[in-house]
Amino acid sequence: MTSIRELIRLQGFDTELAARRSVLEDIERQLSDSAELETLREEATAQGTGVREAEHAQRESEYEIETLSAQIATEEAKLYGGSVRSPKELAALDQEVTSLKTRRKQLEERGMAAMGLLEARRSEQAALDARLTEAQEERRNLEVKLGAQQAQAQAETAILNTQREGVAIRVPAADLENYNRLLVMKQGKAVARIERAVCQGCRINLPMTIQQRVRSNQVLVQCPSCQRLLYTDH
């Protein structure tokens, strides 16, 4: 009698283990993939910098207007206070006040534009912060979900490995070595069933002599085409 039945069971365990590895790899990929969240964080940081720059520009504009208004008040006090009597000096003061008021109007217009920019950037920042908060919450929920899936897959893997070892220990060393080698060469499928005289591993028709050798179950038989270990249910 050959060890083909044990090898079939090993194939079943190895198929299940491969599936668990795929699940674990996908979980690891999802856990390590935080690019979208990082992009949002970078955008929020950049927007915060833009808001601070706009706030600084607004304060500078307000300071310039206040300084200019104080200067205008001083010059108007001279113009209307009676301390200056020379018509020439009064004309010069009036011209200076007019010039200062024109300058202040320009600064006020710039200040309005700066205020509009600040409000727009604050609105954009609020929207980004809301998106970031939502994304962070979704990420936390995803990590909890993936963590549970990861723990389950790891526990199932441990059980499968124990069960596999219990079967593998009953397989002759040479047969097990051959099986493991084929498992790697054939992308996880080392054993193939014969169905209607066809190898289900590579789909070639098998000669009757090979089919008979497989049915006799005296030695392990490999497919002449794909080299997989053959078995039959009959």
Short mmCIF file of the C-alpha atoms (twelve columns), coordinates in Angstrom:
data_MODEL
# 
_entry.id   MODEL 
# 
loop_
_atom_site.group_PDB 
_atom_site.id 
_atom_site.type_symbol 
_atom_site.label_atom_id 
_atom_site.label_alt_id 
_atom_site.label_comp_id 
_atom_site.label_asym_id 
_atom_site.label_seq_id 
_atom_site.Cartn_x 
_atom_site.Cartn_y 
_atom_site.Cartn_z 
_atom_site.pdbx_PDB_model_num 
ATOM 1   C CA . MET A 1   0.000   0.000   0.000   1 
ATOM 2   C CA . THR A 2   1.195   3.503   -0.791  1 
ATOM 3   C CA . SER A 3   0.917   6.682   1.247   1 
ATOM 4   C CA . ILE A 4   -1.280  8.357   -1.382  1 
ATOM 5   C CA . ARG A 5   -4.275  8.697   0.959   1 
ATOM 6   C CA . GLU A 6   -2.160  10.539  3.516   1 
ATOM 7   C CA . LEU A 7   -0.738  12.707  0.740   1 
ATOM 8   C CA . ILE A 8   -4.272  13.536  -0.421  1 
ATOM 9   C CA . ARG A 9   -5.045  14.664  3.118   1 
ATOM 10  C CA . LEU A 10  -1.833  16.694  3.172   1 
ATOM 11  C CA . GLN A 11  -2.890  18.312  -0.081  1 
ATOM 12  C CA . GLY A 12  -6.170  19.296  1.561   1 
ATOM 13  C CA . PHE A 13  -4.365  20.834  4.521   1 
ATOM 14  C CA . ASP A 14  -1.894  22.631  2.262   1 
ATOM 15  C CA . THR A 15  -4.719  24.055  0.159   1 
ATOM 16  C CA . GLU A 16  -6.387  25.363  3.312   1 
ATOM 17  C CA . LEU A 17  -3.098  26.745  4.615   1 
ATOM 18  C CA . ALA A 18  -2.456  28.509  1.315   1 
ATOM 19  C CA . ALA A 19  -5.876  30.104  1.569   1 
ATOM 20  C CA . ARG A 20  -5.116  31.300  5.103   1 
ATOM 21  C CA . ARG A 21  -1.757  32.696  3.966   1 
ATOM 22  C CA . SER A 22  -3.529  34.591  1.213   1 
ATOM 23  C CA . VAL A 23  -5.974  36.012  3.747   1 
ATOM 24  C CA . LEU A 24  -3.160  37.030  6.106   1 
ATOM 25  C CA . GLU A 25  -1.178  38.631  3.285   1 
ATOM 26  C CA . ASP A 26  -4.238  40.616  2.221   1 
ATOM 27  C CA . ILE A 27  -4.814  41.729  5.804   1 
ATOM 28  C CA . GLU A 28  -1.172  42.810  6.123   1 
ATOM 29  C CA . ARG A 29  -1.479  44.727  2.852   1 
ATOM 30  C CA . GLN A 30  -4.591  46.545  4.055   1 
ATOM 31  C CA . LEU A 31  -3.044  47.299  7.446   1 
ATOM 32  C CA . SER A 32  0.070   48.761  5.841   1 
ATOM 33  C CA . ASP A 33  -1.842  50.728  3.207   1 
ATOM 34  C CA . SER A 34  -2.666  54.066  4.828   1 
ATOM 35  C CA . ALA A 35  -1.781  56.215  1.811   1 
ATOM 36  C CA . GLU A 36  -5.232  57.808  1.551   1 
ATOM 37  C CA . LEU A 37  -5.244  58.762  5.224   1 
ATOM 38  C CA . GLU A 38  -1.697  60.114  5.029   1 
ATOM 39  C CA . THR A 39  -2.651  62.202  1.993   1 
ATOM 40  C CA . LEU A 40  -5.561  63.705  3.911   1 
ATOM 41  C CA . ARG A 41  -3.282  64.467  6.858   1 
ATOM 42  C CA . GLU A 42  -0.799  66.189  4.574   1 
ATOM 43  C CA . GLU A 43  -3.586  68.184  2.934   1 
ATOM 44  C CA . ALA A 44  -4.964  69.203  6.336   1 
ATOM 45  C CA . THR A 45  -1.486  70.255  7.505   1 
ATOM 46  C CA . ALA A 46  -0.911  72.278  4.344   1 
ATOM 47  C CA . GLN A 47  -4.339  73.888  4.693   1 
ATOM 48  C CA . GLY A 48  -3.573  74.768  8.302   1 
ATOM 49  C CA . THR A 49  -0.404  76.499  7.131   1 
ATOM 50  C CA . GLY A 50  -2.440  78.402  4.540   1 
ATOM 51  C CA . VAL A 51  -4.907  79.527  7.212   1 
ATOM 52  C CA . ARG A 52  -2.108  80.782  9.449   1 
ATOM 53  C CA . GLU A 53  -0.580  82.683  6.532   1 
ATOM 54  C CA . ALA A 54  -3.946  84.266  5.752   1 
ATOM 55  C CA . GLU A 55  -4.436  85.175  9.435   1 
ATOM 56  C CA . HIS A 56  -1.009  86.806  9.476   1 
ATOM 57  C CA . ALA A 57  -1.812  88.774  6.315   1 
ATOM 58  C CA . GLN A 58  -5.125  89.887  7.876   1 
ATOM 59  C CA . ARG A 59  -3.423  91.063  11.064  1 
ATOM 60  C CA . GLU A 60  -0.783  92.909  9.049   1 
ATOM 61  C CA . SER A 61  -3.511  94.634  7.040   1 
ATOM 62  C CA . GLU A 62  -5.400  95.649  10.187  1 
ATOM 63  C CA . TYR A 63  -2.203  96.953  11.755  1 
ATOM 64  C CA . GLU A 64  -1.352  99.033  8.680   1 
ATOM 65  C CA . ILE A 65  -4.885  100.489 8.579   1 
ATOM 66  C CA . GLU A 66  -4.777  101.326 12.294  1 
ATOM 67  C CA . THR A 67  -1.342  102.942 11.921  1 
ATOM 68  C CA . LEU A 68  -2.493  104.941 8.911   1 
ATOM 69  C CA . SER A 69  -5.725  106.004 10.642  1 
ATOM 70  C CA . ALA A 70  -3.701  107.296 13.600  1 
ATOM 71  C CA . GLN A 71  -1.483  109.230 11.200  1 
ATOM 72  C CA . ILE A 72  -4.543  110.671 9.454   1 
ATOM 73  C CA . ALA A 73  -6.014  111.727 12.784  1 
ATOM 74  C CA . THR A 74  -2.770  113.489 13.697  1 
ATOM 75  C CA . GLU A 75  -2.603  115.316 10.371  1 
ATOM 76  C CA . GLU A 76  -6.298  116.296 10.529  1 
ATOM 77  C CA . ALA A 77  -5.753  117.671 14.018  1 
ATOM 78  C CA . LYS A 78  -3.057  119.913 12.602  1 
ATOM 79  C CA . LEU A 79  -5.240  120.819 9.612   1 
ATOM 80  C CA . TYR A 80  -8.353  121.735 11.587  1 
ATOM 81  C CA . GLY A 81  -6.919  122.515 15.010  1 
ATOM 82  C CA . GLY A 82  -5.795  126.049 14.205  1 
ATOM 83  C CA . SER A 83  -2.165  125.504 15.082  1 
ATOM 84  C CA . VAL A 84  -1.191  125.890 11.437  1 
ATOM 85  C CA . ARG A 85  -2.156  129.198 9.851   1 
ATOM 86  C CA . SER A 86  -0.012  129.364 6.739   1 
ATOM 87  C CA . PRO A 87  -2.189  128.769 3.647   1 
ATOM 88  C CA . LYS A 88  0.694   126.999 1.981   1 
ATOM 89  C CA . GLU A 89  1.179   124.659 4.924   1 
ATOM 90  C CA . LEU A 90  -2.569  124.105 5.205   1 
ATOM 91  C CA . ALA A 91  -2.753  123.186 1.533   1 
ATOM 92  C CA . ALA A 92  0.136   120.787 1.960   1 
ATOM 93  C CA . LEU A 93  -1.557  119.227 5.001   1 
ATOM 94  C CA . ASP A 94  -4.843  118.881 3.150   1 
ATOM 95  C CA . GLN A 95  -3.060  117.203 0.264   1 
ATOM 96  C CA . GLU A 96  -1.256  114.878 2.686   1 
ATOM 97  C CA . VAL A 97  -4.510  113.923 4.437   1 
ATOM 98  C CA . THR A 98  -6.172  113.240 1.087   1 
ATOM 99  C CA . SER A 99  -3.217  111.088 0.035   1 
ATOM 100 C CA . LEU A 100 -3.277  109.203 3.340   1 
ATOM 101 C CA . LYS A 101 -7.023  108.557 3.044   1 
ATOM 102 C CA . THR A 102 -6.553  107.263 -0.494  1 
ATOM 103 C CA . ARG A 103 -3.859  104.952 0.783   1 
ATOM 104 C CA . ARG A 104 -6.132  103.817 3.638   1 
ATOM 105 C CA . LYS A 105 -8.936  103.039 1.225   1 
ATOM 106 C CA . GLN A 106 -6.560  100.891 -0.789  1 
ATOM 107 C CA . LEU A 107 -5.467  99.092  2.370   1 
ATOM 108 C CA . GLU A 108 -9.092  98.553  3.402   1 
ATOM 109 C CA . GLU A 109 -9.835  96.989  0.022   1 
ATOM 110 C CA . ARG A 110 -6.829  94.757  0.427   1 
ATOM 111 C CA . GLY A 111 -8.010  93.967  3.951   1 
ATOM 112 C CA . MET A 112 -11.419 92.907  2.631   1 
ATOM 113 C CA . ALA A 113 -9.729  90.637  0.100   1 
ATOM 114 C CA . ALA A 114 -7.514  89.218  2.842   1 
ATOM 115 C CA . MET A 115 -10.580 88.594  5.013   1 
ATOM 116 C CA . GLY A 116 -12.321 86.819  2.135   1 
ATOM 117 C CA . LEU A 117 -9.276  84.633  1.566   1 
ATOM 118 C CA . LEU A 118 -9.052  83.849  5.281   1 
ATOM 119 C CA . GLU A 119 -12.720 82.856  5.451   1 
ATOM 120 C CA . ALA A 120 -12.357 80.661  2.366   1 
ATOM 121 C CA . ARG A 121 -9.294  78.919  3.791   1 
ATOM 122 C CA . ARG A 122 -10.971 78.413  7.158   1 
ATOM 123 C CA . SER A 123 -13.963 76.875  5.402   1 
ATOM 124 C CA . GLU A 124 -11.692 74.575  3.402   1 
ATOM 125 C CA . GLN A 125 -9.824  73.635  6.572   1 
ATOM 126 C CA . ALA A 126 -13.072 72.785  8.371   1 
ATOM 127 C CA . ALA A 127 -14.127 70.561  5.471   1 
ATOM 128 C CA . LEU A 128 -10.725 68.856  5.404   1 
ATOM 129 C CA . ASP A 129 -10.714 68.374  9.173   1 
ATOM 130 C CA . ALA A 130 -14.158 66.754  8.946   1 
ATOM 131 C CA . ARG A 131 -12.986 64.432  6.172   1 
ATOM 132 C CA . LEU A 132 -9.857  63.587  8.141   1 
ATOM 133 C CA . THR A 133 -11.846 62.833  11.304  1 
ATOM 134 C CA . GLU A 134 -14.175 60.581  9.312   1 
ATOM 135 C CA . ALA A 135 -11.258 58.845  7.593   1 
ATOM 136 C CA . GLN A 136 -9.477  58.290  10.914  1 
ATOM 137 C CA . GLU A 137 -12.622 56.757  12.415  1 
ATOM 138 C CA . GLU A 138 -13.042 54.505  9.371   1 
ATOM 139 C CA . ARG A 139 -9.381  53.501  9.674   1 
ATOM 140 C CA . ARG A 140 -9.783  52.629  13.357  1 
ATOM 141 C CA . ASN A 141 -12.859 50.529  12.597  1 
ATOM 142 C CA . LEU A 142 -11.041 48.808  9.740   1 
ATOM 143 C CA . GLU A 143 -8.049  48.002  11.944  1 
ATOM 144 C CA . VAL A 144 -10.337 46.488  14.596  1 
ATOM 145 C CA . LYS A 145 -12.099 44.383  11.946  1 
ATOM 146 C CA . LEU A 146 -8.837  43.317  10.289  1 
ATOM 147 C CA . GLY A 147 -7.266  42.559  13.661  1 
ATOM 148 C CA . ALA A 148 -10.099 40.154  14.467  1 
ATOM 149 C CA . GLN A 149 -9.816  38.518  11.041  1 
ATOM 150 C CA . GLN A 150 -6.063  38.253  11.434  1 
ATOM 151 C CA . ALA A 151 -6.358  36.589  14.843  1 
ATOM 152 C CA . GLN A 152 -8.896  34.118  13.502  1 
ATOM 153 C CA . ALA A 153 -6.777  33.255  10.445  1 
ATOM 154 C CA . GLN A 154 -3.684  32.811  12.622  1 
ATOM 155 C CA . ALA A 155 -5.569  30.526  15.014  1 
ATOM 156 C CA . GLU A 156 -6.928  28.464  12.107  1 
ATOM 157 C CA . THR A 157 -3.425  28.274  10.614  1 
ATOM 158 C CA . ALA A 158 -2.019  26.943  13.890  1 
ATOM 159 C CA . ILE A 159 -4.709  24.249  14.061  1 
ATOM 160 C CA . LEU A 160 -4.193  23.248  10.428  1 
ATOM 161 C CA . ASN A 161 -0.424  23.032  10.910  1 
ATOM 162 C CA . THR A 162 -0.892  20.751  13.923  1 
ATOM 163 C CA . GLN A 163 -3.292  18.534  12.004  1 
ATOM 164 C CA . ARG A 164 -0.960  18.470  9.008   1 
ATOM 165 C CA . GLU A 165 1.991   17.429  11.137  1 
ATOM 166 C CA . GLY A 166 -0.094  14.581  12.526  1 
ATOM 167 C CA . VAL A 167 -0.629  13.252  9.002   1 
ATOM 168 C CA . ALA A 168 2.848   14.049  7.642   1 
ATOM 169 C CA . ILE A 169 4.530   12.010  10.369  1 
ATOM 170 C CA . ARG A 170 2.880   8.881   8.963   1 
ATOM 171 C CA . VAL A 171 4.265   9.435   5.448   1 
ATOM 172 C CA . PRO A 172 7.626   7.846   4.513   1 
ATOM 173 C CA . ALA A 173 10.382  10.432  4.357   1 
ATOM 174 C CA . ALA A 174 11.110  9.884   0.656   1 
ATOM 175 C CA . ASP A 175 7.442   10.214  -0.285  1 
ATOM 176 C CA . LEU A 176 7.046   13.331  1.835   1 
ATOM 177 C CA . GLU A 177 10.143  14.900  0.301   1 
ATOM 178 C CA . ASN A 178 8.830   14.186  -3.189  1 
ATOM 179 C CA . TYR A 179 5.410   15.590  -2.290  1 
ATOM 180 C CA . ASN A 180 6.874   18.783  -0.805  1 
ATOM 181 C CA . ARG A 181 9.068   19.277  -3.860  1 
ATOM 182 C CA . LEU A 182 6.084   18.921  -6.194  1 
ATOM 183 C CA . LEU A 183 4.035   21.231  -3.977  1 
ATOM 184 C CA . VAL A 184 6.512   24.013  -4.701  1 
ATOM 185 C CA . MET A 185 6.989   23.168  -8.372  1 
ATOM 186 C CA . LYS A 186 3.277   22.894  -9.121  1 
ATOM 187 C CA . GLN A 187 2.070   26.027  -7.352  1 
ATOM 188 C CA . GLY A 188 0.539   24.207  -4.404  1 
ATOM 189 C CA . LYS A 189 -1.013  21.258  -6.277  1 
ATOM 190 C CA . ALA A 190 1.152   18.151  -5.904  1 
ATOM 191 C CA . VAL A 191 -1.607  15.539  -6.154  1 
ATOM 192 C CA . ALA A 192 -4.037  15.025  -9.022  1 
ATOM 193 C CA . ARG A 193 -7.093  12.825  -9.405  1 
ATOM 194 C CA . ILE A 194 -7.727  10.621  -12.430 1 
ATOM 195 C CA . GLU A 195 -11.189 11.184  -13.814 1 
ATOM 196 C CA . ARG A 196 -12.403 9.432   -16.975 1 
ATOM 197 C CA . ALA A 197 -8.817  8.477   -17.779 1 
ATOM 198 C CA . VAL A 198 -7.729  12.142  -17.644 1 
ATOM 199 C CA . CYS A 199 -5.212  13.685  -15.227 1 
ATOM 200 C CA . GLN A 200 -7.058  16.556  -13.582 1 
ATOM 201 C CA . GLY A 201 -3.751  18.338  -13.035 1 
ATOM 202 C CA . CYS A 202 -2.774  18.796  -16.676 1 
ATOM 203 C CA . ARG A 203 -5.764  17.349  -18.571 1 
ATOM 204 C CA . ILE A 204 -3.908  14.726  -20.591 1 
ATOM 205 C CA . ASN A 205 -5.312  11.281  -21.344 1 
ATOM 206 C CA . LEU A 206 -3.486  8.615   -19.375 1 
ATOM 207 C CA . PRO A 207 -2.548  5.198   -20.784 1 
ATOM 208 C CA . MET A 208 -4.395  2.219   -19.325 1 
ATOM 209 C CA . THR A 209 -1.169  0.853   -17.868 1 
ATOM 210 C CA . ILE A 210 -0.737  3.958   -15.721 1 
ATOM 211 C CA . GLN A 211 -4.348  3.860   -14.624 1 
ATOM 212 C CA . GLN A 212 -3.967  0.242   -13.584 1 
ATOM 213 C CA . ARG A 213 -0.798  0.994   -11.615 1 
ATOM 214 C CA . VAL A 214 -2.602  3.782   -9.777  1 
ATOM 215 C CA . ARG A 215 -5.564  1.495   -8.970  1 
ATOM 216 C CA . SER A 216 -3.268  -1.220  -7.667  1 
ATOM 217 C CA . ASN A 217 -2.010  1.219   -5.044  1 
ATOM 218 C CA . GLN A 218 1.309   -0.599  -4.769  1 
ATOM 219 C CA . VAL A 219 3.596   2.334   -5.594  1 
ATOM 220 C CA . LEU A 220 3.182   6.070   -5.968  1 
ATOM 221 C CA . VAL A 221 2.591   6.910   -9.626  1 
ATOM 222 C CA . GLN A 222 3.345   10.278  -11.184 1 
ATOM 223 C CA . CYS A 223 1.691   11.749  -14.244 1 
ATOM 224 C CA . PRO A 224 4.070   11.401  -17.218 1 
ATOM 225 C CA . SER A 225 3.192   14.945  -18.282 1 
ATOM 226 C CA . CYS A 226 2.873   17.144  -15.179 1 
ATOM 227 C CA . GLN A 227 4.614   14.811  -12.686 1 
ATOM 228 C CA . ARG A 228 1.862   15.174  -10.098 1 
ATOM 229 C CA . LEU A 229 1.132   12.208  -7.865  1 
ATOM 230 C CA . LEU A 230 -1.912  10.411  -9.213  1 
ATOM 231 C CA . TYR A 231 -4.845  8.835   -7.410  1 
ATOM 232 C CA . THR A 232 -8.271  7.527   -8.295  1 
ATOM 233 C CA . ASP A 233 -11.495 7.180   -6.371  1 
ATOM 234 C CA . HIS A 234 -12.206 3.757   -7.984  1 
# 
